Amino acid sequence: MTTEQFLEDVAQHLRCDVRRAEGIVFVVFQELRRLLPRKEDGDVLAQLPDSLKQIWSDGMPENRPGRGEHEQLYGRIRSRAGLPDDREAERAVRAVFRTLQLQLGSPTGAEGEAWDVFSVLPKDVKKLWLASAREAQSRSNA
């Protein structure tokens, strides 16, 4: 999947233009990177096409979260992406997670590199990661 396809997929899911989708992808990528150990961050980077690598690695994520800090995920994404509420932040996260899983070659979010990401996420984010994949599967089966 090219970067353009990745962004178009997210844009279509969120019903926004590609430029807006790119900003949302950047914010969600940064927040996801905060939750990953540095090695896993690098492993995901190695799986991405060059132009998507730029979005993934642009800037340094803020400090890695302390215990329980992941609970503020929606609030940080809402604020940084200019979204109106946490519900929209969750939709954004689901769209980016779903598309990233497909980019990593994992239709269920639980194979290969996607499994490695899943395995290091906090429990509540793990649920969101798998729910994103299930949502994608139910759409493709419809």
ABEGO torsion letter per residue (X at the ends): XBAAAAAAAAAAAAGBBAAAAAAAAAAAAAAAAAABBAAAAAAAAAABBAAAAAAAABEBBBBBBBBGAAAAAAAAAAAAAGBABAAAAAAAAAAAAAAAAAAAGBAAGABEAAAAAAAABBAAAAAAAAAAAAAAAAAAAX
